[in-house]
Amino acid sequence: MEMNEVLFDNIINTAQDCVFWKDKDRRFVGVNKAFLDFYGFESADILIGKTDEDMGWHSDPEPFKQDELRVLDGHSTYKVLGKCFIRGEERDIIASKRPIYENGEIVGLVGSFMDITEVHRRNMASTRSQILYTPATLKPFAYFDNIIHEISMDEILDPLTGIISRGYFIDFAKSLVSKQIPFTLSIIDLDNFKYINDTYGHHAGDIVLSDVSKALAEFVGENGVVGRFGGDELLLINFRDLKYDEKKAFFNDLYINKGILRRNVKADGHDLYITGTVGCATFPSDAEGYDELFALVDKTLYRGKSKGRNCYVIYVEELHKNLDIKKIARQGIYTNMNSLMTHLEQVTGFENRLLSVMNLLQSELNITELFYAGKDLKLHSPINKSMKEDVADIVNIVDGELLAVSEVADLMENSPLLCAALAKRNANSVLIVKIGLNAETDGYLICASQRDHRIWQEDECGILYFIAKSLAAYIRLSGESIPG
């Protein structure tokens, strides 16, 4: 029997694997029926001419893009593990791809994948090294006591971390509200978790999630329950600490005394320093229902992220009631850059320019002070004119455009002068940006924070970098040098 177009179509559309083919720009040209069924599409028209990024199927599309670029360069891939979103849920897939040739030239690629989520979950469940909750530990809670005889623990628990899965945790919280049982609800977001996955691999990320989940569950003990909301976000119910001072003591223990959310985790040969951001509120003192309670927790978590992460925010009505998340979200890097440009253009003089942006920096970056060092390599302040302290060894640590340091003490070995100068001013974290254009260095802008182990975010680095480059351009145009 000869292969013809009709026979080929029949084979492709009866295959159980999802099959697709793309052009040399990675745009979809066609897919089979299994592919359409998997995504719930009636026809391929919705995706023809689009890329994976256009469709938004991956939380991190870059690995898939690089994988396909290698295929279009003449390589084939076989059974590569990955993740994609299907109807709002992230699923585990395994995919194979190879180039399509026409007249000896690569004109596109063909690939297939299959969903292995359930297999992956069963394997994770069977190999999971930690079982953090058992029927015996959950039985004291009426909600779980009513369901553990009918539902397996594998379904109740998150297969990776061993803590309560999202659906059952939320139903548990709602049952507490319906029975008017007081509790504090927290959302815990692990800081820069995507960076860990991208840099050290998803397996290292899994180890981090499991380690932190175990530490949290053991720390809370019989006073509460820990669950996984999804991705790098964890949930915590605390029955014991309901008043402000009690919650503050609880989080001080969590961060400082016990180091649960400021800890080193060994993963795949790497010693990773992990921090988290927490938002919390209490039922019924802060909210009358579950939806309202969750909204308050989400609001305080967002506030913690906007303050620089690696911190906790306890809901306080007079502070947070009118906090507008959408308004904060709108104050993004573009808005900040525009505001900075306006301020910088309105004044002359190097120090005057720094002073003009101080309020914005203090409100957006929550910094303590802004310093600078010119060609004299002395530490100066636009506010304290008498400051002049030797930091000549700053050149030992800033060999690029920017240096973000979470703990000033880490500078002691290579830059003791700068470390001592910053320590005198109670700076525990620092962000340093070179002032200069091209390869020339005019000096350094030094942004100090009193927060321990602060995780500097990309937008914060971008803001200070923009200021440094603006100052360098001003120096070139005005002929003015950095004071010192």
RODO-2510 file (C-alpha; in nm, 4 decimals, decimal comma):
residues 484
     n   res          X          Y          Z
     1     m     0,0000     0,0000     0,0000
     2     e     0,1432     0,3374    -0,1014
     3     m     0,1410     0,6297     0,1383
     4     n    -0,0903     0,9030     0,0114
     5     e    -0,2247     1,2211     0,1627
     6     v    -0,5522     1,0641     0,2776
     7     l    -0,3754     0,7723     0,4448
     8     f    -0,1287     1,0122     0,6092
     9     d    -0,4165     1,2226     0,7463
    10     n    -0,5880     0,9108     0,8808
    11     i    -0,2720     0,7980     1,0595
    12     i    -0,2041     1,1404     1,2091
    13     n    -0,5628     1,1937     1,3263
    14     t    -0,5996     0,8492     1,4832
    15     a    -0,2727     0,8823     1,6765
    16     q    -0,3192     0,9152     2,0518
    17     d    -0,0180     1,1435     2,0867
    18     c    -0,0653     1,5153     2,0205
    19     v     0,1060     1,5899     1,6873
    20     f     0,1903     1,9346     1,5480
    21     w     0,4048     2,0871     1,2764
    22     k     0,5472     2,4376     1,2452
    23     d     0,7254     2,6579     0,9937
    24     k     1,0836     2,7816     1,0271
    25     d     0,9624     3,0754     1,2405
    26     r     0,8105     2,8294     1,4910
    27     r     0,4554     2,9216     1,3889
    28     f     0,1914     2,6502     1,3869
    29     v     0,1015     2,5152     1,0438
    30     g    -0,1130     2,2208     1,1509
    31     v    -0,2072     1,9864     1,4358
    32     n    -0,3881     1,6539     1,4691
    33     k    -0,7201     1,5722     1,6374
    34     a    -0,5571     1,4547     1,9622
    35     f    -0,3904     1,7967     1,9881
    36     l    -0,7221     1,9776     1,9395
    37     d    -0,8937     1,7533     2,1949
    38     f    -0,6154     1,8070     2,4477
    39     y    -0,6577     2,1858     2,4394
    40     g    -1,0323     2,1797     2,3816
    41     f    -1,0205     2,3500     2,0404
    42     e    -1,2828     2,2852     1,7751
    43     s    -1,0449     2,3699     1,4922
    44     a    -0,6815     2,4602     1,4344
    45     d    -0,7716     2,8101     1,3115
    46     i    -0,7179     2,9543     1,6604
    47     l    -0,3468     2,8703     1,6555
    48     i    -0,2374     2,8627     1,2904
    49     g     0,0343     3,1228     1,2373
    50     k     0,1009     3,1627     1,6105
    51     t     0,3893     3,0520     1,8332
    52     d     0,3814     2,8887     2,1764
    53     e     0,4502     3,2290     2,3301
    54     d     0,1495     3,3781     2,1490
    55     m    -0,0691     3,1039     2,2954
    56     g     0,0720     3,1456     2,6502
    57     w     0,1039     2,7735     2,7136
    58     h     0,4186     2,7788     2,9256
    59     s     0,4966     2,9568     3,2530
    60     d     0,8549     2,9739     3,1262
    61     p     0,8545     2,9585     2,7434
    62     e     1,2298     3,0097     2,6964
    63     p     1,3400     2,6411     2,7321
    64     f     1,0777     2,5366     2,4737
    65     k     1,1887     2,8118     2,2386
    66     q     1,5560     2,7150     2,2661
    67     d     1,4630     2,3499     2,2190
    68     e     1,2845     2,4281     1,8907
    69     l     1,5634     2,6561     1,7693
    70     r     1,8051     2,3653     1,8110
    71     v     1,5696     2,1452     1,6095
    72     l     1,5526     2,4081     1,3361
    73     d     1,9318     2,4003     1,3365
    74     g     1,9239     2,0333     1,2394
    75     h     1,9028     1,8474     1,5709
    76     s     1,6295     1,6117     1,6926
    77     t     1,4962     1,5759     2,0452
    78     y     1,3362     1,2714     2,2022
    79     k     1,1135     1,2458     2,5088
    80     v     1,2051     1,5794     2,6656
    81     l     1,0183     1,6556     2,9888
    82     g     0,8307     1,9839     3,0141
    83     k     0,5223     2,1625     3,1460
    84     c     0,2330     2,3392     2,9774
    85     f    -0,0942     2,5008     3,0800
    86     i    -0,4191     2,3324     2,9836
    87     r    -0,7442     2,4987     3,0921
    88     g    -0,5642     2,6881     3,3670
    89     e    -0,3791     2,3859     3,5077
    90     e    -0,0084     2,3221     3,4592
    91     r     0,0443     1,9703     3,3230
    92     d     0,3535     1,7522     3,2801
    93     i     0,4319     1,6499     2,9225
    94     i     0,6998     1,4573     2,7358
    95     a     0,7794     1,5750     2,3809
    96     s     0,9853     1,4732     2,0772
    97     k     1,0700     1,6965     1,7789
    98     r     1,2643     1,6746     1,4547
    99     p     1,3304     1,9055     1,1582
   100     i     1,1329     1,8996     0,8324
   101     y     1,3463     1,9113     0,5169
   102     e     1,2510     2,0268     0,1687
   103     n     1,5058     2,0141    -0,1117
   104     g     1,7790     1,9658     0,1437
   105     e     1,6845     2,2726     0,3500
   106     i     1,5072     2,2883     0,6846
   107     v     1,1660     2,4489     0,6372
   108     g     1,0086     2,3701     0,9730
   109     l     0,9691     2,1075     1,2414
   110     v     0,7307     1,8312     1,3406
   111     g     0,6699     1,7216     1,6956
   112     s     0,4519     1,5150     1,9226
   113     f     0,3854     1,5081     2,2941
   114     m     0,1817     1,3197     2,5494
   115     d     0,0427     1,4132     2,8904
   116     i     0,2207     1,2254     3,1708
   117     t     0,0843     1,4289     3,4631
   118     e    -0,0941     1,1433     3,6367
   119     v     0,1996     0,9064     3,5879
   120     h     0,4338     1,1729     3,7227
   121     r     0,2129     1,2324     4,0248
   122     r     0,1905     0,8608     4,1025
   123     n     0,5666     0,8298     4,0756
   124     m     0,6145     1,1308     4,2987
   125     a     0,3714     0,9880     4,5513
   126     s     0,5417     0,6492     4,5548
   127     t     0,8911     0,7986     4,5884
   128     r     0,8072     1,0863     4,8199
   129     s     1,0473     1,0855     5,1121
   130     q     0,8299     1,2928     5,3434
   131     i     0,4766     1,2293     5,4620
   132     l     0,3987     1,5355     5,6692
   133     y     0,0341     1,4587     5,7452
   134     t    -0,1289     1,1253     5,8257
   135     p    -0,4899     1,0313     5,9096
   136     a    -0,3904     1,0431     6,2774
   137     t    -0,2533     1,4001     6,2573
   138     l    -0,5534     1,5271     6,0596
   139     k    -0,8248     1,3442     6,2552
   140     p    -0,8479     1,6119     6,5309
   141     f    -0,9872     1,8515     6,2688
   142     a    -1,3553     1,7831     6,2023
   143     y    -1,3318     1,8588     5,8308
   144     f    -1,0598     1,6026     5,7698
   145     d    -1,2125     1,3528     6,0146
   146     n    -1,5210     1,3487     5,7924
   147     i    -1,3357     1,2770     5,4675
   148     i    -1,0252     1,0683     5,5431
   149     h    -1,2323     0,7488     5,5533
   150     e    -1,3624     0,8096     5,2016
   151     i    -1,0708     0,9841     5,0261
   152     s    -0,7130     0,8566     5,0028
   153     m    -0,4341     1,0599     5,1599
   154     d    -0,2611     1,0674     4,8205
   155     e    -0,5454     1,2836     4,6985
   156     i    -0,5553     1,5086     5,0057
   157     l    -0,1801     1,5718     5,0084
   158     d     0,0274     1,7576     4,7524
   159     p     0,2369     1,4874     4,5784
   160     l     0,5598     1,6890     4,5818
   161     t     0,5711     1,8476     4,9259
   162     g     0,3545     1,6185     5,1409
   163     i     0,1464     1,9098     5,2729
   164     i    -0,2266     1,9661     5,2120
   165     s    -0,3208     2,0205     4,8475
   166     r    -0,4869     2,3450     4,7443
   167     g    -0,8473     2,2311     4,7052
   168     y    -0,8696     2,0510     5,0382
   169     f    -0,6848     2,3277     5,2220
   170     i    -0,9268     2,5923     5,0943
   171     d    -1,2291     2,3747     5,1772
   172     f    -1,0828     2,3265     5,5257
   173     a    -1,0472     2,7039     5,5710
   174     k    -1,4039     2,7591     5,4523
   175     s    -1,5298     2,4965     5,7001
   176     l    -1,3572     2,6847     5,9835
   177     v    -1,5319     3,0050     5,8769
   178     s    -1,8704     2,8331     5,8599
   179     k    -1,8207     2,7020     6,2139
   180     q    -1,6905     3,0394     6,3372
   181     i    -1,3576     2,8938     6,4501
   182     p    -1,0953     3,1739     6,4769
   183     f    -0,7683     3,1346     6,2854
   184     t    -0,4945     3,3330     6,1128
   185     l    -0,4452     3,2680     5,7423
   186     s    -0,1122     3,3352     5,5715
   187     i     0,0152     3,3091     5,2166
   188     i     0,3890     3,2470     5,1849
   189     d     0,5601     3,3323     4,8575
   190     l     0,9164     3,2052     4,8126
   191     d     1,1313     3,4886     4,6809
   192     n     1,2911     3,4632     4,3352
   193     f     1,1875     3,0994     4,2979
   194     k     1,1846     3,1258     3,9182
   195     y     1,5524     3,2199     3,9327
   196     i     1,6255     2,8976     4,1228
   197     n     1,4415     2,6887     3,8635
   198     d     1,6063     2,8679     3,5719
   199     t     1,9577     2,8613     3,7186
   200     y     1,9776     2,5301     3,9026
   201     g     1,6962     2,3293     3,7425
   202     h     1,3438     2,2284     3,8403
   203     h     1,4694     1,9391     4,0507
   204     a     1,6559     2,1833     4,2734
   205     g     1,3359     2,3894     4,2941
   206     d     1,1421     2,0794     4,4008
   207     i     1,3957     2,0127     4,6765
   208     v     1,3604     2,3714     4,8009
   209     l     0,9789     2,3491     4,8069
   210     s     0,9879     2,0183     4,9936
   211     d     1,2449     2,1439     5,2434
   212     v     1,0588     2,4655     5,3260
   213     s     0,7235     2,2829     5,3437
   214     k     0,8623     2,0333     5,5918
   215     a     1,0203     2,3071     5,8042
   216     l     0,6919     2,5012     5,8115
   217     a     0,4800     2,1981     5,9005
   218     e     0,7154     2,1005     6,1815
   219     f     0,7292     2,4584     6,3080
   220     v     0,3501     2,4988     6,3185
   221     g     0,2951     2,1522     6,4633
   222     e    -0,0452     2,0885     6,6183
   223     n    -0,1200     2,4627     6,6253
   224     g    -0,2085     2,4718     6,2579
   225     v    -0,1905     2,3228     5,9108
   226     v     0,0278     2,3974     5,6063
   227     g    -0,0825     2,3614     5,2434
   228     r     0,0356     2,4336     4,8919
   229     f    -0,1534     2,6998     4,6989
   230     g     0,0375     2,6355     4,3769
   231     g     0,3823     2,6924     4,2310
   232     d     0,6013     2,8575     4,4939
   233     e     0,3119     2,9794     4,7113
   234     l     0,2298     2,8022     5,0380
   235     l    -0,0648     2,8430     5,2762
   236     l    -0,0667     2,8364     5,6544
   237     i    -0,3482     2,8242     5,9092
   238     n    -0,2526     2,9194     6,2639
   239     f    -0,5056     2,8596     6,5430
   240     r    -0,2880     2,9842     6,8274
   241     d    -0,1648     3,3311     6,7299
   242     l    -0,4629     3,5597     6,6678
   243     k    -0,3675     3,8939     6,8223
   244     y    -0,1216     4,1354     6,6629
   245     d     0,1566     4,0874     6,9181
   246     e     0,1142     3,7092     6,9003
   247     k     0,1379     3,7122     6,5219
   248     k     0,4415     3,9385     6,5336
   249     a     0,6166     3,7010     6,7744
   250     f     0,5218     3,4060     6,5531
   251     f     0,6738     3,5649     6,2436
   252     n     0,9843     3,6800     6,4303
   253     d     1,0367     3,3164     6,5202
   254     l     0,9637     3,2107     6,1640
   255     y     1,2181     3,4512     6,0154
   256     i     1,4782     3,5176     6,2807
   257     n     1,4842     3,2811     6,5776
   258     k     1,4123     2,9584     6,3888
   259     g     1,5199     3,0734     6,0435
   260     i     1,2416     2,8886     5,8639
   261     l     1,2030     3,1531     5,5933
   262     r     1,5650     3,2604     5,5953
   263     r     1,7547     2,9394     5,5494
   264     n     2,0147     2,7625     5,3409
   265     v     1,8909     2,4602     5,1465
   266     k     2,1283     2,2121     4,9844
   267     a     1,9972     2,1126     4,6420
   268     d     2,1845     1,9214     4,3722
   269     g     2,5228     2,0229     4,5086
   270     h     2,4291     2,3889     4,5556
   271     d     2,3886     2,5717     4,8858
   272     l     2,0891     2,7979     4,8153
   273     y     1,9823     3,0796     5,0451
   274     i     1,6025     3,0901     5,0598
   275     t     1,3750     3,3701     5,1794
   276     g     1,0008     3,4260     5,1657
   277     t     0,7404     3,7010     5,1734
   278     v     0,4259     3,6583     5,3860
   279     g     0,0893     3,8291     5,4080
   280     c    -0,1632     3,7407     5,6781
   281     a    -0,5030     3,8293     5,8256
   282     t    -0,7235     3,6790     6,0970
   283     f    -1,0792     3,5506     6,1037
   284     p    -1,3121     3,6839     6,2356
   285     s    -1,1388     3,9953     6,3711
   286     d    -1,0284     4,1154     6,0260
   287     a    -1,2903     3,9602     5,7980
   288     e    -1,6367     3,8079     5,8301
   289     g    -1,6102     3,5567     5,5446
   290     y    -1,3530     3,3475     5,3617
   291     d    -1,3458     3,5514     5,0389
   292     e    -1,2937     3,8743     5,2291
   293     l    -1,0251     3,7116     5,4442
   294     f    -0,8367     3,5791     5,1437
   295     a    -0,8534     3,9193     4,9738
   296     l    -0,6939     4,0822     5,2787
   297     v    -0,4200     3,8195     5,2907
   298     d    -0,3524     3,8661     4,9212
   299     k    -0,3385     4,2432     4,9709
   300     t    -0,0842     4,2211     5,2543
   301     l     0,1273     3,9737     5,0566
   302     y     0,1346     4,2171     4,7668
   303     r     0,2335     4,4924     5,0073
   304     g     0,5229     4,2788     5,1285
   305     k     0,6404     4,2237     4,7729
   306     s     0,6243     4,5971     4,7009
   307     k     0,8388     4,6647     5,0091
   308     g     1,1238     4,4557     4,8710
   309     r     1,0194     4,1011     4,9730
   310     n     1,1865     3,8901     5,2438
   311     c     0,9424     4,0269     5,5019
   312     y     0,5986     3,9711     5,6559
   313     v     0,2992     4,2038     5,6609
   314     i     0,0245     4,1618     5,9218
   315     y    -0,3083     4,3099     5,8219
   316     v    -0,3915     4,6213     6,0223
   317     e    -0,7144     4,7943     5,9246
   318     e    -0,5981     5,1540     5,9606
   319     l    -0,2856     5,0792     5,7532
   320     h    -0,4167     4,8451     5,4879
   321     k    -0,7914     4,8892     5,4538
   322     n    -0,7596     5,1422     5,1729
   323     l    -0,4537     4,9821     5,0132
   324     d    -0,5265     4,9611     4,6410
   325     i    -0,3394     4,6727     4,4783
   326     k    -0,4279     4,7924     4,1291
   327     k    -0,2915     5,1361     4,2075
   328     i     0,0326     4,9879     4,3385
   329     a     0,0550     4,7631     4,0343
   330     r     0,0229     5,0642     3,8081
   331     q     0,3232     5,2177     3,9780
   332     g     0,5441     4,9927     3,7686
   333     i     0,8920     5,0485     3,6378
   334     y     0,7716     5,2563     3,3403
   335     t     0,5816     5,4975     3,5679
   336     n     0,8797     5,5210     3,8016
   337     m     1,1226     5,5842     3,5163
   338     n     0,8995     5,8572     3,3799
   339     s     0,8792     6,0216     3,7215
   340     l     1,2548     5,9945     3,7688
   341     m     1,3184     6,1558     3,4320
   342     t     1,0886     6,4456     3,5183
   343     h     1,2657     6,5059     3,8500
   344     l     1,6152     6,4797     3,7027
   345     e     1,5420     6,7220     3,4211
   346     q     1,4133     6,9934     3,6540
   347     v     1,7354     7,0526     3,8508
   348     t     2,1032     7,1121     3,7866
   349     g     2,3991     7,0016     3,9900
   350     f     2,5018     6,6429     4,0661
   351     e     2,3935     6,6375     4,4322
   352     n     2,0761     6,8355     4,3619
   353     r     1,9783     6,5714     4,1096
   354     l     2,0265     6,2985     4,3667
   355     l     1,8230     6,4892     4,6227
   356     s     1,5411     6,5337     4,3695
   357     v     1,4849     6,1583     4,3409
   358     m     1,5362     6,0629     4,7063
   359     n     1,1662     6,0650     4,7977
   360     l     1,0793     5,8347     4,5111
   361     l     1,3659     5,5990     4,5934
   362     q     1,2710     5,5843     4,9590
   363     s     0,9055     5,5137     4,8803
   364     e     0,9593     5,2662     4,5944
   365     l     1,2787     5,0916     4,7077
   366     n     1,2353     5,1383     5,0845
   367     i     1,6005     5,2305     5,1163
   368     t     1,7709     5,3904     5,4141
   369     e     2,0183     5,6198     5,2399
   370     l     2,1700     5,6940     4,9023
   371     f     2,5468     5,7444     4,8850
   372     y     2,7924     5,8035     4,6049
   373     a     3,1652     5,7779     4,5445
   374     g     3,3489     5,9752     4,2776
   375     k     3,6985     5,9399     4,1381
   376     d     3,8325     6,0159     4,4886
   377     l     3,6717     5,6842     4,6010
   378     k     3,5346     5,8456     4,9159
   379     l     3,1863     5,7780     5,0491
   380     h     2,9676     6,0885     5,0236
   381     s     2,6050     6,1703     5,0975
   382     p     2,3955     6,4374     4,9247
   383     i     2,2278     6,4982     5,2616
   384     n     2,5240     6,4836     5,5012
   385     k     2,7763     6,7198     5,3406
   386     s     3,0486     6,6405     5,5970
   387     m     3,0626     6,2700     5,5116
   388     k     3,3891     6,1688     5,3480
   389     e     3,5070     5,8171     5,4173
   390     d     3,7603     5,6053     5,2317
   391     v     3,5976     5,3234     5,0288
   392     a     3,8783     5,2764     4,7745
   393     d     3,8358     4,8991     4,7807
   394     i     3,4938     4,9293     4,6157
   395     v     3,6815     4,8710     4,2891
   396     n     3,7598     4,5176     4,4101
   397     i     3,3975     4,4081     4,4025
   398     v     3,2258     4,6047     4,1235
   399     d     3,3660     4,4657     3,8008
   400     g     3,0450     4,5030     3,6005
   401     e     2,7689     4,7597     3,5783
   402     l     2,5835     4,6555     3,8929
   403     l     2,6307     4,4617     4,2150
   404     a     2,3418     4,3519     4,4395
   405     v     2,4438     4,2329     4,7862
   406     s     2,1911     4,0780     5,0264
   407     e     2,4274     4,0852     5,3242
   408     v     2,6872     4,3622     5,3661
   409     a     2,9054     4,1326     5,5785
   410     d     2,9789     3,9334     5,2624
   411     l     3,1884     4,2293     5,1421
   412     m     3,4342     4,2087     5,4306
   413     e     3,6884     3,9819     5,2621
   414     n     3,7351     4,1818     4,9416
   415     s     3,6141     4,5256     5,0441
   416     p     3,6624     4,5797     5,4214
   417     l     3,6692     4,9601     5,3953
   418     l     3,3327     4,9781     5,2204
   419     c     3,1883     4,7111     5,4498
   420     a     3,2916     4,9048     5,7600
   421     a     3,1593     5,2340     5,6238
   422     l     2,8202     5,0809     5,5457
   423     a     2,8029     4,8941     5,8769
   424     k     2,8517     5,2236     6,0623
   425     r     2,5331     5,3435     5,8988
   426     n     2,3351     5,0282     5,9853
   427     a     2,3217     4,9153     5,6240
   428     n     2,2662     4,5409     5,5986
   429     s     2,1998     4,5124     5,2240
   430     v     2,3344     4,7238     4,9418
   431     l     2,2869     4,7839     4,5697
   432     i     2,5824     4,9411     4,3853
   433     v     2,5702     5,0755     4,0294
   434     k     2,8605     5,2118     3,8299
   435     i     2,8263     5,5744     3,7132
   436     g     2,9735     5,6006     3,3663
   437     l     2,9217     5,5550     2,9956
   438     n     3,0779     5,2807     2,7853
   439     a     3,3982     5,1571     2,9497
   440     e     3,4654     5,4755     3,1492
   441     t     3,3884     5,4886     3,5212
   442     d     3,3086     5,8226     3,6840
   443     g     3,2087     5,6787     4,0200
   444     y     2,9496     5,4656     4,1969
   445     l     2,5941     5,5064     4,3220
   446     i     2,5353     5,3162     4,6446
   447     c     2,1824     5,2360     4,7598
   448     a     2,1656     5,1106     5,1212
   449     s     1,8920     4,9214     5,3045
   450     q     1,8663     4,8283     5,6707
   451     r     1,6794     4,5062     5,5928
   452     d     1,8713     4,1837     5,6520
   453     h     1,9144     3,9562     5,3499
   454     r     1,7152     4,1816     5,1214
   455     i     1,6485     4,0330     4,7792
   456     w     1,6956     4,3126     4,5270
   457     q     1,4400     4,2860     4,2461
   458     e     1,5025     4,3458     3,8756
   459     d     1,2869     4,6596     3,8658
   460     e     1,4766     4,8040     4,1642
   461     c     1,8074     4,7367     3,9905
   462     g     1,6645     4,8940     3,6755
   463     i     1,5618     5,2108     3,8587
   464     l     1,9057     5,2684     4,0122
   465     y     2,0789     5,1773     3,6858
   466     f     1,8666     5,4375     3,5049
   467     i     1,9613     5,7055     3,7587
   468     a     2,3317     5,6193     3,7318
   469     k     2,3266     5,6407     3,3519
   470     s     2,1324     5,9680     3,3627
   471     l     2,3926     6,1128     3,5982
   472     a     2,6731     5,9946     3,3706
   473     a     2,5073     6,1620     3,0710
   474     y     2,4594     6,4815     3,2715
   475     i     2,8296     6,4845     3,3651
   476     r     2,9268     6,4565     2,9975
   477     l     2,6902     6,7332     2,8837
   478     s     2,7506     6,9781     3,1693
   479     g     3,1221     6,9224     3,2153
   480     e     3,0604     6,8920     3,5883
   481     s     3,2479     6,6227     3,7792
   482     i     3,1205     6,4188     4,0710
   483     p     3,1819     6,6217     4,3912
   484     g     3,4523     6,4948     4,6225
***
